[in-house]
Amino acid sequence: MYFTDFDFEDEVLDALDAMRFETCTPIQEQTIQPLMDGRDLIGVAQTGTGKTAAYLLPVLNKLCRGGYPDDAINCVVMAPTRELAQQIDRQLEGFTYFMPISSVAVYGGNDGQRYEQELRGMARGADIIVATPGRLISHINLGNIDLSRVSFFILDEADRMLDMGFYNDIMTIAKQLPKERQTMLFSATMPQEIRKLAANILTDPLQITLSLAKPAEGISQEAYICHEGQKMGIIKSIFENESTERVILFASRKSKVKDISIALKKRGFNVGEMHSDLGQAERDEIMFRYKSRKIDIIVATDILARGIDIDDIRIVINYDVPRDCDDYIHRVGRTARANTKGRAITFVSVEDQQYFKRIEEFMEQEVPKTALPEELGEAPEYAPNSGRSRGGKRGGNRKEQGGRGHGRRDKSRRESGKPKAKKEQTTTPQTAESNATTTNNSEGKKRPQRRRYHRRPRRDKGASNSTVE
C-alpha cells in the first residue's frame, strides 16, 4: 500500500515525498486510517516496524487541516527515554518541513539554555510536545505547562515506561488532559500491566497486533557457548574476517561496559561507550560520532536497546544474556531494520545458559550454536537444564566427559595436589527507527507522480524544529 492511497494533505505528502517514503509497513497500513477516523488505538508491534510514522502522520494531517488552537499544546507524545524523545523529535522535523507546525522535546539532562527553550515552547503553545514522564511531571508541578486543551495523547513504547516504574506518572499526566481527546498506545509487548493502563486511559480502543515479540525475519541469530574468559577471544575471531563498522555490543552492567570498552581499545578497535554515567552532552557526542562513522563499535547497556535512529547497524553482539526475554528482542532488533538484513550474536556463559534457554522457548525457536575457534580451547556443554557444566567441547565438537558430573570438580584434580580452581568469575577485560520504514516500490507498480510545493512558513512558538538536511 502506498502513502498516496491515504487522504493526506499536500503538505504531508510533500514531506513523505522529500523523505522518499513510498510504501507503508504493515503497522502503518493497518493503523493510519483508523487514527485518521479518530479512533483510540492500541498498536502492538516489534521495534523497527514504523510505529512512529504510524501515529505521527494522522495527527499531523489533522493539524494541517486546522480547527485546533494556535496558542495551545495540541498533542503530547510520551517516550520512556531521552534518546527516544530525541528520535521522535527528529522525525517530526522531517515530517513538518512543509507545515506551519511546531514541536519541542522535553527531557532531563539538559543545560540551562535547553531548559529555557523548553519553557518558551510550552509557554507559547507548541503544537506537539515530545516528553519523558519525569520531566513533564516536573514542569506540571512547577506550573510551566497547560495541558487543558490537548487533543491527542500518545504513549510510545508503553511497556518500557511501565518497566521503568512510570505508571503513576502517566496516570498523573492523563488526569491533566481533557476527557475528550484521542489516545494512542504503542508497545512491543502486551503484558497485563499494559492492558490495565489501556483500560484506564483509552476509550473503546481498536487493537492492532503484529508479530508479537519475535525478532525480524532479516536477523540471522547465532550463539557461542563459552566460558567468560573466552568472550574477548571470540570478538577478535569474529572481526578477523569481518568489518567492525556499524556494530553495537550490549552488556548488562555499566561497569562491564567500561571494562569491555577499555579492553577493545587496547586491542586496536575504534570504540565508544554508552551508559547512564554519561551526561546528555556526552551521549549526544557519542551518537554523533557513531552516525558519522567516526566510531565503529558502541559498547552499551540496554539504554541503547530502544530509541536510536540508525537503520544500517550490521551486527549486534550480546556480551552476556539479558535476563528479560523482551530485552533480548529489543537488543537484536537494533539490526535488520527497514527490511534489511543483520546479524545477532550472543555469548552464552555457563551461568547464562538457563536464561538463554528461556529466551529460545519464548521465541519458539532454537538459536544455532556456533563452534568456538580451536585456539580458544574447550567450551562448556550446552546443558541449560542440568545445572552448571564444565568441559564439553573443543572447537564446537562435543566430547563425553567420562564420569564428570555437572557442577563438580574432577576428583583427579583434587587428588593431584593442585590448588583448587577458583570459582568462575566475570573476568575484567581492560551500551528518524527510523521508526518509519521505507521500502522500494513493488515490482510492476509505478510510483505515483507528485508535484512539489514550496515550504510554508511555520509559526514561531519557541519550538525546536529545524531544517532537515
N, C-alpha and C positions, 0 to 999 in steps of 0.2 A: 504494500500500500504506500502511495506517495503522500507527502505532506500537503501537496497541492489538492489532494482529494478532500481535505477539510475546508470548511468555510472560514479560512483565516483572513484577517485584514491584510491589505497590501504591505503594510509596514512589517508585519510578522513574516510574510512570505519573502520580502526583500532580505530580511536578516537571515532566514534559512538558506536562501539562495547564495548570499555572500559567504556563509559558513559552509556551503556545499553539503547541506543536509538535504537528502533527496528522498530516501525511503525510510519508513518507520520501523522501529524494532517492535517485537510483539507486545511489550508492555505499553508502548506509545500507541500502537494501533488499537488496543483494547480499552485504554483509559481516557484518551484525549476527548472523544466525542461525549461520553457521559459527563466529564468535567465541564465541557462547554455547555452542556444542558443544565448544569447547576447541581448535579448530584453530589452528595457526600460520598467519599470513596476510600476503600482500603486497598492498597496495591502491595502485593507480596511478590517480590522477585529478587533474585540474587544481584549482587553488585555488578556494575558494568553493563547493565541492560538498558540504560537510557531513562532511568526514572526521573532525573532532574528535568529534562525537557518535557517529559510526560505531564508534570504538574505545572511547570512554569508557562508553557505555551498557551494553555487555555486561559490562565489568569491574565497574561499579557494581552491576549486577544480581547478580553472583556474590557481591560483598562483602556485599550486603544479605541474601543467603540464609545467610550465616555459614559457619563452618568454617575461618576464617582467624585467625591470632593477633592479639590485641588490642594486644600490646606490640611489634609488628614492622612494618617497612615492607613492604607487600604489593604495591605497584605502583610502577614507575619509568617516567615519561614523559620522553623526551629531546626537546629542541627546540633548533634552531640558534641562536636569538637570544633575548635577554631579553624583547623585545616579544612574541614568540610564546609564550614561557613564561608571561608575564603574561596573555595572551589565554586560554590553556588553563586557567589557574588561575581566571579569571573564569567560564569555562564550568562548571568544577567547582563554584563557589559556587552557581550556579543549579541544577545537577543534583542536588546533595547537600542541598538546602534541607530536605527531609523525611527525611533519612537521618542516622544517627549515624556519619558517615564524615568523616574529617579529611584535609586536604591541606596542603602547604606548597610554595611556589615557591622554587627555589634558583637564583640567578643573580647575576652580578657587578654592580659599580657601585652597591652599597648602602651606607648608613651603618651605624654600629655597632649601632643598635637593630634594624635589619632583619636584620643578621647574627646577633644573639642570638636572634631569632625563628626563624631557620633552624636554629640549634643545638638549641633547645628542641624543635622539631618533629621533628627527626631522632632526638634522644635518646629521646623518648617514643614513637617509633614511629608517626608519622603514616601513615595508610593509604596515601596516594598522595603521591609526590614528583614534582614537575614541575621539571626541571633543564636547564640548559645544560651541555654536556660539560665545558668548562674548569672551571666552578665545582664540579661534582660530583667531578671528579678531585682538586681541591684538598682537598675535605672527606675524600675517601678517603685521601689521603696524610697528612692530619693525624689520621686515626683517629676522625673525628667521626661516621661513619655505618657502619651494619651492613646489608649487602645480602644476607646469607646466607639469608634466608627470603622473598625476593621471589618472588611467584607470577606476576606479569605484567610484561613488559618491552616498552615501546612506543617506536618511533622515528618521530617526526613530521617531515615534510619532510627525509627522509633524504638526498635528493640535494643539498640545500643544505648539510647538515652535511659531506658529503664535499667539496663545492666549497670549504668553509671550512677544510679540512685536518683534520677531526676523526676520520678513520678509525681511527688508532691509539688515540685516547682512547675511542672507542666499544668497541673490542676490549678495552681495559684494563678498562672498566666491566663488559663482558659476562663477563669472567673472574671477577669478584667475585660473580656471580649463581649460584644453584644450577642444575644442568643440567636438572632437572625444573621447567620453567616454560613459560608460554605467551608467545610472542613475536610481535609485530605490527610490520610495517614499512609506513609510508605515504609515498608520494613522488609528485611531479608528473611525473617522468620516470623512465625505466628504463635508464640507461646501464650499461655493463659493470661499472663500479665498484660499483653497487648490487647487481648480480647476484652479484658476488664477496662482498660483505658479507652478503647474504642466505644464501648457501651456507654461510657460517661460523657464523651465529648462529641460523638458523631450522631447524626440523625438519619435513621433508615439507610445505612451506607450500602453501596454496592461493593462487593469484594471481588477483586481480580487476583488470581493466584497463578504464578508461572514458575515451574521448575523449582519447587521449594527446596532450599538447602542442598543443592547439588552443584559441583564445580562445572564451569562452562565446558562444552564439548571440545573446544580447541586446546584445552590444557592437557599436556602429557605428564602424568604423575609417575613418580618413582620414589623408592625409599632405599636408604642404605642402613642395614642392621649393623651397628658398630658399637665399640666402646667409646667413652667420652674422649679419651686421648687420641682417637683416630680421626676425629672430625676435621681438624685443620689439614691433615694429610689428604682427606677426601677432597676438600676445596682446592688444594693445589693440583690434584689429579684432574678434577673437572675442567680447570682452566688451562691445562697444558695444551689442549687442542680446541679450546672454546674461547670465544671472545668474552672479555669481562664487562663489556658495555651493557648498560640497562639491566642491572641486577639489583635486587633487594634481598638482603639476608635478615631474617627475623630471629630474635632471641627473646626469651620471656622476661628477662630482668634487665634493667638499665645498667647494672654493674657488669653483667656479662656482655652487653653491647659495647661498653667501653673497652673491656678486655679484648674482645674479638677484633674491634677496630684497630687497636694498637698492634695486635699480632699480625693482622693482614697488612698494615702499613710497613711493618718490619720485613715482610716478605715481598714488598715492592708493589702491592696493589694500590690503586687510586681509590681511596675510601673516604666516605663521610659517615657521620653517625647522627641518629635522630632519637631523642628520648626526652622525658619530661623535665630533666635538669636544665635543658637549653631554654633560653629566653625566646620570645617571639621573633625578635630580630635575627637571632642565630638560626632558628628554624627556617625562616624565610630565605636566609642566605644559603643554607644547605640545599633547599629545594631549588633555588635559582641556579645554583652551580650544577645540580644534577640534571635539571631540564636543559641547560645549555651545554651538557655533555662535558663539563669540566671535572665531573666526578663519575666514575664508572659504577661503583658499588656503594649502596647505602646500607649500613647496618642499623637496624631499628627495632624498637619494641613494637607492640601492637598499636602504637599511636599512628602508624602508617598503614595499618591493615584496612582502614577505610578512609575515604575522603581525600584522596590525592588525584589530581587531574593529569595523569600521564598514561597515554594509550599504548606506548611501544615498549613496555617492560618485557624483556625476553625471558628472564629466569627469576624465579622466586625460590629461595633456599630457607627451609625451616631448620635452623641450627639445633633447635630442640622441638619436641612435640607440644603443641598447645594443649592445655588441659580441657579446653572447651571446644566441642566439635564445630560450633559456629565460627570460632576464631580461625580454625583451620580453613574453612570455606572462604572466609574473607581474606586471609593471607594469600592463598593460592589464586584468589580472584583478582589479584593485582595484575596478573598476566593474562594473555589471551582475551584482551578487551577489544571491542569494536570489531568482532568477528575475525580476529587474527588468531594466531597460534602461539603457544608459550609452553614453558617447561616449569614444573614444580617438583622440587627435590626436598625430601625430608630425611634428616638424620635421626635414627631411632636407637637410642641407647637402651641398655638393659632395663633401667628404671622406667623408661618411657613406653615400653612395649605394650603394656595393658592399655594405655591411653590411645596409642595408635590403633590398636585393635578395635577399640570403641569407635574411633573415627571411621574405620573401614565398615563397621556394622551400620553406623549412622548413614553413610553414603550408599550402603548396599552394594559395595564393590570392593574387590581386593586390589590394593595398590601393588604393582610389580616391584619386586625386590631386586636391586642391582648388586652384583658381586663387588666386593671390595677389591681394590688393586692389590696384587700379590705382595707388593713391598710393604704394605701396612700390617701384614701379619694376620693372625687368627681373629675371626669375628665371632660374636656370640650367636648362638642359635636363636632363631625367632620362635619363641615359645611363650606367648603372652599369657597363656592360661596355666603355666606350670611354675610360676614364681620366677625368681632370678636365676639366670643360667650363665654358666661360664664355658669358655671354649666354644667349639661348634664347627665353624667353617673357616677355611682359609681361601681367600680369593673367591668366596661365594660357594665353594664346594663343601657340602655337609660331610662331617666325619662323626662316626659313632664315638662317644666319649666313655668307653667301656667302664661301667660301674660308677661313673662320677655323677653324683646326684645334683639336682638343681639347687643352687644357693649353698652348697657345701664346699669346703676346701678339700683338695686332693690329699688323701691320707699320706701318700708317699712324700708329699712336700713337708708335712708336719714331722715325719719320721726322719727326714734327711738332715734335720738340724738347721735348715734355712730359716731366716726370720719370717714371721707371718706376713703375708701380703696385706698391705693396708686396704682398708675398705675403699671401694671405688668411689672416687670423689670427682667433682667437676674440676677439671684442670683449668688453670688460669692462663689462657693464651694472652701473650703481650701484643631504633628502629629508627574547558572547560572541557573524573569518569568523565575521558569526558563521559559524563553520565548520559549525554545524548549521543548515541552511537550512530555513525554514518556508514552506509553501505553503498556499493556500486549499483547502478540501475540493473534490474533483472534483464536476462537475455531476452531479446525480442521486444522489449518495451522501450519506447522512445521517451526521453525525459521531456516533460512539458517546457516549452519556451516561455521565459518571463522577461518582461521589460523591467529596466532598472529605474529606481527612484532616487531622488536626492535625499540626503539625510535631513530629517526635520529637526528644528531646534528643540532642545529639551528645557524643561523648567528648571531654574536654579533653586534647589532646595537644600543646598549644602551637602548633597549626597556624594557618593564616592565613585559613580560611574565614570569611566574614562574611555577614550577612543580605542577600539580594537585594532591591534597592529596587523 
